[in-house]
Amino acid sequence: MDHLLGNIGWNKVGLDEIKGIKLPPSMELGLGGIGKEYAVDCVLQLVNQHYKRIPILVNFGGGHCLQSK
């Protein structure tokens, strides 16, 4: 696991004016969390359209939101 720590951290992501996002070799950028958070926000909006701000926990396996009254 220690050999993977060199590939963790937003500060290692660069921006190239021609190529765009630049990552170190063997580093990957995962965007799945963005999709989960968007889905959680959509569910919360849908619930709020049908019910007046009820307490709810929306959890999509890592993407979650807790709303109280």
Backbone hydrogen bonds, N-H to C=O, Kabsch-Sander energy under -0.5 kcal/mol:
donor,donor_aa,acceptor,acceptor_aa,energy
4,L,1,M,-1.8
5,L,1,M,-0.7
5,L,2,D,-0.8
7,N,4,L,-2.3
8,I,5,L,-1.4
12,K,9,G,-1.7
13,V,10,W,-1.7
14,G,22,K,-3.3
16,D,20,G,-4.0
20,G,16,D,-2.3
22,K,14,G,-2.8
27,M,24,P,-1.9
30,G,28,E,-0.6
34,I,31,L,-0.8
35,G,31,L,-1.2
36,K,32,G,-2.0
37,E,33,G,-2.4
38,Y,34,I,-2.0
39,A,35,G,-2.3
40,V,36,K,-2.5
41,D,37,E,-2.3
42,C,38,Y,-2.2
43,V,39,A,-2.3
44,L,40,V,-2.4
45,Q,41,D,-2.3
46,L,42,C,-2.3
47,V,43,V,-2.5
48,N,44,L,-2.3
49,Q,45,Q,-1.4
50,H,46,L,-1.1
50,H,47,V,-0.6
51,Y,47,V,-2.1
53,R,51,Y,-1.3
56,I,67,Q,-2.1
58,V,65,C,-2.5
59,N,57,L,-0.6
60,F,63,G,-3.1
64,H,62,G,-0.7
65,C,58,V,-2.3
67,Q,56,I,-2.8
